[in-house]
Amino acid sequence: MKAAHKEHHFTSSEIVRDIIIGMSDGLTVPFALAAGLTGAIDNNSIIVIAGIAEISAGSIAMGLGGYLAAKSDTEHYESEKLREEKEVKEIPEAEETEIYNILKDYDLDKKESKPFVDALKRNPKKWVDFMMRYELGLEKPKPKRARNSALTIALSYIAGGIIPLSPYIFLKSTHMSLIFSAIVTLLALGIFGYVKGKFVGLKPFSKALQTLVTGGLAATAAFVIAKLIS
């Protein structure tokens, strides 16, 4: 007996996107801050305090940004849905023509499309859903999307930010802290870039190198600027 075919699709793209947003900034910004402060002062306690303050403020700001972005997506979806519902009621002929035009892009002529169009006309709710997805390219946001996005981005930022700051917490020498911070952060950036590449379907080694270069340049620039100012 032939085994039933099962397709496995990745369905957590929104969560992964939020983790990428939070982790990428969480690794890069506190690393750049710590490196920059190391170029100006020789005091791990101050660097740790400044780093914790930055991680706290950054995670709140990033989480709030994610929340507002997700709320905006929901509001946009609802406003477009109301407009489509109104058009289906008031100008059904125009909406019907739009369905034919959409299906034409899939090489279906009017005769082939008519049974499907008639079925949609009998179900206004499905009609609106079809127009939202295939005319406007909008998917209905999940009810808790805004809250989940805010928490995921904020926690990912904190998790990323702790990595470059940890050597300054456990070591006494500012110089050695910078060296170990650079090592663990660049290693984390490389791993993160590789995993990100695997998840989004891009070349993982290329993404790892890109992430490494971005983080390294940010920290180097901050360090050099702080040295020049001091």
C-alpha positions in Angstrom: 0.0 0.0 0.0 1.4 3.4 -1.0 2.0 5.7 1.8 0.0 8.9 1.8 2.0 12.0 0.7 2.5 14.5 3.5 3.8 18.0 2.9 5.7 19.8 5.6 5.6 23.5 5.4 7.2 26.0 7.7 4.4 28.0 9.3 6.1 30.2 11.9 7.6 32.8 9.6 6.2 35.7 11.7 7.9 34.4 14.8 11.1 33.8 13.0 11.0 37.3 11.5 10.5 38.8 15.0 13.4 36.8 16.4 15.6 38.0 13.6 14.7 41.6 14.2 15.3 41.4 17.9 18.4 39.3 17.9 20.2 41.1 15.1 19.8 44.5 16.8 20.3 42.9 20.3 23.7 41.5 19.2 24.9 44.5 17.3 23.8 47.6 19.3 25.0 46.6 22.8 28.2 45.2 21.3 28.9 48.5 19.5 28.0 50.4 22.7 30.3 48.3 24.9 33.2 48.6 22.4 32.7 52.3 22.1 32.7 52.8 25.8 35.8 50.6 26.1 37.5 53.1 23.8 36.7 56.0 26.1 36.8 54.6 29.7 38.5 51.8 31.7 35.7 50.8 34.0 33.7 47.6 33.6 31.1 48.6 36.1 30.1 51.7 34.2 30.1 49.8 30.9 27.8 47.1 32.4 25.4 49.7 33.9 25.3 51.5 30.5 24.9 48.2 28.7 22.0 47.1 30.9 20.3 50.5 30.5 20.7 50.3 26.7 19.3 46.7 26.6 16.4 47.7 28.8 15.5 50.8 26.7 16.3 49.0 23.4 14.1 46.0 24.2 11.2 48.2 25.2 11.6 50.4 22.1 11.9 47.5 19.8 9.0 45.6 21.4 6.8 48.7 21.2 7.8 49.2 17.5 6.8 45.6 16.8 3.5 46.0 18.7 2.6 49.2 16.8 3.6 47.6 13.4 1.4 44.6 14.0 -1.5 46.8 15.2 -1.1 48.9 12.1 -1.3 45.7 9.9 -4.5 44.6 11.7 -6.1 48.0 11.3 -5.1 48.2 7.6 -6.6 44.7 7.1 -9.9 45.6 8.8 -10.3 48.9 6.9 -9.6 47.1 3.5 -12.1 44.4 4.5 -14.8 46.9 5.2 -14.2 48.5 1.8 -14.3 45.1 0.0 -17.6 44.2 1.8 -19.1 47.5 0.7 -18.0 47.0 -2.9 -19.3 43.5 -3.0 -22.7 44.8 -1.9 -22.8 48.0 -4.0 -20.9 47.2 -7.2 -20.9 43.4 -7.5 -20.5 43.6 -11.3 -17.2 45.4 -11.0 -16.0 43.0 -8.3 -17.0 40.0 -10.5 -14.9 41.4 -13.3 -12.0 41.7 -11.0 -12.3 38.0 -10.1 -12.2 37.1 -13.8 -9.1 39.2 -14.2 -7.4 37.5 -11.3 -8.2 34.1 -12.6 -7.0 35.1 -16.1 -3.5 35.5 -14.6 -3.8 31.8 -13.9 -4.6 31.1 -17.6 -8.3 30.4 -16.9 -10.7 31.9 -19.4 -14.1 33.2 -18.6 -15.9 29.9 -19.3 -13.6 28.0 -17.0 -13.8 30.6 -14.3 -17.6 31.1 -14.3 -18.5 28.1 -12.0 -16.0 29.4 -9.5 -17.3 33.0 -9.7 -20.9 31.8 -9.3 -19.9 29.9 -6.2 -18.3 32.9 -4.7 -21.3 35.1 -5.5 -23.5 32.7 -3.5 -21.2 33.2 -0.5 -20.3 36.9 0.1 -18.0 36.2 3.0 -15.9 33.8 1.0 -16.0 36.4 -1.9 -14.6 39.1 0.4 -12.0 36.7 1.7 -10.9 35.8 -1.9 -10.6 39.5 -2.8 -8.6 40.2 0.3 -6.1 37.5 -0.5 -5.8 37.5 -4.2 -6.6 41.1 -5.2 -5.0 42.9 -2.3 -2.5 40.2 -1.2 -3.6 40.5 2.5 -3.7 37.7 5.0 -5.9 38.0 8.1 -3.6 38.8 11.1 -3.7 36.5 14.0 -5.7 37.9 17.0 -2.7 38.0 19.4 -0.2 39.0 16.7 0.6 42.4 18.2 1.2 41.2 21.7 3.2 38.1 20.6 5.3 40.3 18.2 6.2 42.7 21.0 7.2 40.0 23.4 9.2 38.0 20.9 11.2 41.0 19.6 11.8 42.4 23.2 13.0 39.0 24.6 15.1 38.3 21.5 16.7 41.7 21.9 17.5 41.0 25.6 18.9 37.5 24.7 21.1 39.0 22.0 22.2 41.9 24.1 23.4 39.8 27.1 26.0 38.0 24.9 28.3 41.0 24.2 27.8 42.3 27.7 28.6 39.1 29.6 32.4 39.3 29.4 32.2 42.8 31.1 30.2 41.2 33.9 32.5 38.3 34.6 36.0 39.8 33.8 37.8 42.6 35.6 40.0 43.8 32.8 38.3 46.1 30.3 40.8 45.3 27.6 40.2 41.5 28.0 36.5 42.0 28.3 36.5 43.7 24.9 38.5 40.9 23.3 36.2 38.2 24.7 33.1 40.3 23.9 34.3 40.5 20.3 35.0 36.8 20.1 31.6 35.6 21.6 29.6 38.2 19.7 31.2 37.6 16.4 30.7 33.8 17.0 27.1 34.4 17.9 26.6 36.7 14.9 28.0 34.0 12.6 25.8 31.3 14.0 22.8 33.6 14.0 23.5 34.6 10.4 23.8 30.9 9.4 20.6 29.9 11.1 18.8 32.9 9.7 19.9 32.0 6.2 18.7 28.4 6.6 15.3 29.6 7.8 14.7 32.2 5.1 15.9 29.9 2.3 19.1 31.8 1.5 22.7 30.7 1.4 23.5 30.2 5.1 27.3 30.8 4.8 26.7 34.0 2.8 24.2 35.3 5.4 26.7 34.3 8.2 29.4 36.3 6.6 27.1 39.3 6.0 26.0 39.3 9.6 29.5 39.1 10.8 30.7 42.0 8.7 27.7 44.2 9.7 28.2 43.6 13.4 32.0 44.0 13.2 31.8 47.3 11.3 29.3 48.7 13.8 31.5 47.9 16.8 34.7 49.1 15.1 33.1 52.4 14.1 31.8 52.9 17.7 35.2 52.1 19.2 37.1 54.4 16.8 34.7 57.3 17.3 34.8 57.0 21.1 38.7 56.9 21.0 38.8 60.0 18.8 36.4 61.9 21.1 38.2 60.9 24.3 
